[in-house]
Amino acid sequence: MFLDVRRSEDLPPPIFKVAHMEVIKLVFTGVLPDLNIELNEAKRAITIGKGAGKRTIPGLLYSNHKKKWTEAIAWQCKEQYKGDILSGPCAFVFDWYFPNTRKDPDNQYFAQKYVFDGLVMGKVLREDKYRNTKGGVLHLPNVDAGNPRLELFIIPNFTFKNPVK
């Protein structure tokens, strides 16, 4: 697995204040999978059994892969976050630090699926449905070859406003 795990005592406190708003910061170190890797996993199929009982199951590898990544994120959430489960609208800032610029950022943002599922499994969010995520999601791409990671900032009870409207 690409995610390195650091104990919570090695991390800054996950809750801090910015402009009178509470902000929760979670750090997921390593490289998360991108869309192209996941599409390839989804296309692969495995064969079970022999002879007449032989059958092919498409997508099983993807579901195992998704479970592995979701559990890895959840475990890191449990290590870093000890607060109450968030149940109101939240805004999310995904501050991505990629190892290089070879892949399109939008393909790498696909990993947000595992992050949201991991936040629920790790008891940070009550659910990843509209009610909790309607605050908005902002992605910021960066490069840090020596320390690829995702720094996730969660702003409870906050909603981004569209500056164009």
C-alpha positions as CSV (number, residue, x, y, z in Angstrom):
1,M,0.0,0.0,0.0
2,F,1.3,3.5,-0.9
3,L,0.0,5.2,2.2
4,D,2.5,5.7,5.0
5,V,1.0,5.9,8.4
6,R,2.3,8.3,11.0
7,R,1.1,8.2,14.6
8,S,-1.1,11.1,15.7
9,E,1.6,12.4,18.0
10,D,3.7,13.1,15.0
11,L,1.0,15.3,13.4
12,P,-0.2,18.8,14.3
13,P,-3.4,19.1,16.2
14,P,-6.2,18.4,13.6
15,I,-8.5,21.2,14.8
16,F,-7.6,24.8,14.6
17,K,-9.3,28.2,14.0
18,V,-9.1,30.4,10.9
19,A,-11.0,33.7,10.8
20,H,-13.3,32.5,13.6
21,M,-14.0,29.2,11.8
22,E,-13.1,25.8,13.1
23,V,-11.0,23.9,10.5
24,I,-10.0,20.2,10.7
25,K,-6.8,19.2,9.0
26,L,-6.1,15.5,8.1
27,V,-3.0,14.4,6.3
28,F,-2.8,11.3,4.1
29,T,0.8,10.6,3.1
30,G,1.8,8.8,0.0
31,V,0.2,8.5,-3.5
32,L,-3.4,7.7,-3.8
33,P,-4.7,5.9,-6.9
34,D,-5.8,7.8,-10.0
35,L,-8.7,7.3,-12.3
36,N,-6.7,5.4,-15.0
37,I,-5.4,2.9,-12.4
38,E,-8.9,2.4,-11.1
39,L,-10.5,2.0,-14.6
40,N,-7.9,-0.7,-15.4
41,E,-8.7,-2.5,-12.1
42,A,-12.5,-2.3,-12.9
43,K,-11.9,-3.8,-16.4
44,R,-9.9,-6.7,-15.1
45,A,-11.8,-9.9,-14.3
46,I,-10.9,-12.9,-12.2
47,T,-11.7,-16.5,-13.0
48,I,-12.9,-18.8,-10.2
49,G,-13.3,-22.6,-10.3
50,K,-12.3,-25.2,-12.8
51,G,-14.0,-27.1,-15.6
52,A,-17.8,-26.8,-15.9
53,G,-18.0,-24.7,-12.6
54,K,-15.5,-22.1,-14.0
55,R,-16.8,-18.6,-14.0
56,T,-15.5,-15.1,-14.6
57,I,-16.4,-12.2,-12.2
58,P,-15.7,-8.7,-13.6
59,G,-15.0,-5.9,-11.2
60,L,-14.2,-8.1,-8.2
61,L,-10.6,-6.8,-8.1
62,Y,-11.9,-3.2,-8.2
63,S,-14.2,-3.8,-5.2
64,N,-11.3,-5.4,-3.2
65,H,-9.0,-2.4,-4.3
66,K,-11.7,0.1,-3.2
67,K,-12.1,-1.6,0.1
68,K,-8.4,-1.6,0.8
69,W,-8.0,2.1,0.0
70,T,-11.1,3.1,2.0
71,E,-9.9,1.1,5.0
72,A,-6.5,2.7,4.8
73,I,-8.0,6.2,4.8
74,A,-10.4,5.3,7.6
75,W,-7.5,4.0,9.7
76,Q,-5.6,7.3,9.3
77,C,-8.8,9.2,10.1
78,K,-9.1,7.3,13.4
79,E,-5.5,8.0,14.2
80,Q,-5.7,11.7,13.6
81,Y,-9.2,12.8,14.5
82,K,-10.7,12.3,17.9
83,G,-13.6,14.8,17.7
84,D,-17.3,14.4,17.3
85,I,-18.8,12.9,14.1
86,L,-19.7,15.8,11.7
87,S,-23.3,15.7,10.6
88,G,-24.0,19.2,9.2
89,P,-22.9,20.8,5.9
90,C,-19.1,20.9,5.5
91,A,-16.8,22.5,3.0
92,F,-13.7,20.5,1.9
93,V,-10.4,21.7,0.6
94,F,-8.3,18.9,-1.0
95,D,-4.7,20.2,-1.0
96,W,-3.0,17.6,-3.2
97,Y,0.8,17.3,-3.4
98,F,1.7,15.0,-6.3
99,P,5.1,13.5,-6.9
100,N,5.3,15.0,-10.4
101,T,3.2,16.6,-13.2
102,R,3.0,13.5,-15.5
103,K,-0.6,12.8,-14.8
104,D,-3.6,15.1,-15.2
105,P,-4.8,16.4,-11.8
106,D,-8.4,15.7,-12.6
107,N,-7.5,12.0,-13.0
108,Q,-5.9,12.0,-9.6
109,Y,-8.8,13.8,-8.0
110,F,-10.7,10.6,-8.5
111,A,-9.3,9.4,-5.2
112,Q,-11.7,11.8,-3.4
113,K,-14.2,8.9,-3.6
114,Y,-12.0,6.8,-1.3
115,V,-11.4,9.8,0.9
116,F,-15.1,10.5,1.5
117,D,-15.8,6.8,2.1
118,G,-12.9,6.6,4.5
119,L,-14.1,9.7,6.3
120,V,-17.4,7.9,6.9
121,M,-15.8,4.6,7.9
122,G,-13.3,6.5,10.1
123,K,-16.1,8.3,11.9
124,V,-15.3,11.8,10.8
125,L,-18.4,12.3,8.7
126,R,-21.8,10.8,9.5
127,E,-22.4,10.1,5.8
128,D,-21.0,11.3,2.5
129,K,-24.3,12.3,1.0
130,Y,-25.4,15.7,-0.1
131,R,-26.3,16.9,3.4
132,N,-22.7,16.6,4.6
133,T,-20.9,17.6,1.4
134,K,-23.1,20.5,0.1
135,G,-20.6,23.0,1.5
136,G,-18.5,22.4,-1.6
137,V,-15.2,20.8,-2.6
138,L,-12.1,22.7,-3.7
139,H,-9.1,20.9,-5.3
140,L,-5.6,22.5,-5.2
141,P,-2.9,20.8,-7.2
142,N,0.8,21.1,-6.0
143,V,4.0,19.1,-6.6
144,D,6.2,17.7,-3.8
145,A,8.4,14.9,-5.2
146,G,9.9,14.1,-1.8
147,N,6.6,14.0,0.2
148,P,3.5,13.3,-1.9
149,R,0.4,13.6,0.2
150,L,-3.1,14.9,0.5
151,E,-3.8,17.6,3.1
152,L,-7.6,17.7,3.6
153,F,-9.1,20.7,5.3
154,I,-12.7,20.2,6.5
155,I,-14.7,23.3,7.5
156,P,-17.8,22.3,9.5
157,N,-21.0,24.3,9.1
158,F,-19.6,26.3,6.1
159,T,-20.6,26.6,2.5
160,F,-18.5,28.0,-0.3
161,K,-20.3,30.7,-2.2
162,N,-20.1,31.1,-6.0
163,P,-18.2,34.3,-6.6
164,V,-19.6,34.7,-10.1
165,K,-23.3,34.7,-9.3
